[in-house]
Structure formats: structure tokens, C-alpha cells
Amino acid sequence: MLAEFTTLPLQLDAPLAGELFLIGRILFGATLAFMGLNHFMDLDTMAGYAEFKGLPAPRFSVVASGLVLVLGGLGIVVGAFPVVAAGALAAFLLVSAVTMHDFWSIDDPEEKQSEMTSFLKNVYGAGAAVALLAVGGTAWPYALGLGLF
């Protein structure tokens, strides 16, 4: 006989669960927001790399992706519009993993390893964003509680 699977609403009532969830949000969101700031602080270099990778409108793409990272990361940290923030981050991280870090097309072993590492970081970041997206419609502890959903 197979066990029946049921889903329960997100419950963060275990000791320190809310605080640990906040720490996880800060670590994840602040790291991505910082990465987004780097898009602006090193705009010319990043736009050159985006152009090298064949992105259309490379400068605009770097600015737009920087905004997604900064606003999405801060949204996760403070708990504002979590569904929008997590969804935008997940989409960006998956798209940029494939378009910017295509390690499978590189011959040089060192460059290939560097791109694979970046690809994998984007993929596991997208996984975290999808997990946050899944709980984005529930009340988060220590959050502003602003949202569309």
C-alpha cells in the first residue's frame, strides 16, 4: 500500500525557524543584490562580455539584468513582492546560465571549468529562487509583507 501524500501550509513555528528563514533570505538576496550592483560598477566590462557572448543590446541587457538582481535580491531580503522577486530571479538565473555560461561550447579547459562553475552557481541559485517562489504566497516572518498575491 502506498502512502498518501498531502501538502501542508508553510509553518515556521519550530524554534528559530523564522530567524533561520530570515538568515537564508539575507544570504541569498543580499548576495544577488551585490552581484547586481557589480553590473553597474563594471558596466563597460560586463557589456563587452555580453557582446562577446552574442547578446543583443549588450549594454541594455547588463543594466536590465543588474536591476533584476538588485530589486529581486532586496525583495527577498525584506520580504516585499516575494512572488515577483523570486520569479524574476529564477527566470534570470536560468536564462543567464544557458546564454552566458555555455561551458559545453568551450575548448579551453580552464575557461570551460570557469564557465561550468558559473553555470552551476546560476542553476542552484535558480533552484533556491524557485523554492522561495513556492512559498512566496505565504506569510514570511520578519517581512514587510507587501505583495501582489
Secondary structure, 3 states (H helix, E strand, C coil): CCCCCCCCCCCCCCCCHHHHHHHHHHHHHHHHHHHHHHHHHCHHHHHHHHHHCCCCCHHHHHHHHHHHHHHHHHHHHHCECHHHHHHHHHHHHHHHHHHHCCHHHCCCHHHHHHHHHHHHHHHHHHHHHHHHHHCCCCCCCCCCCECCC
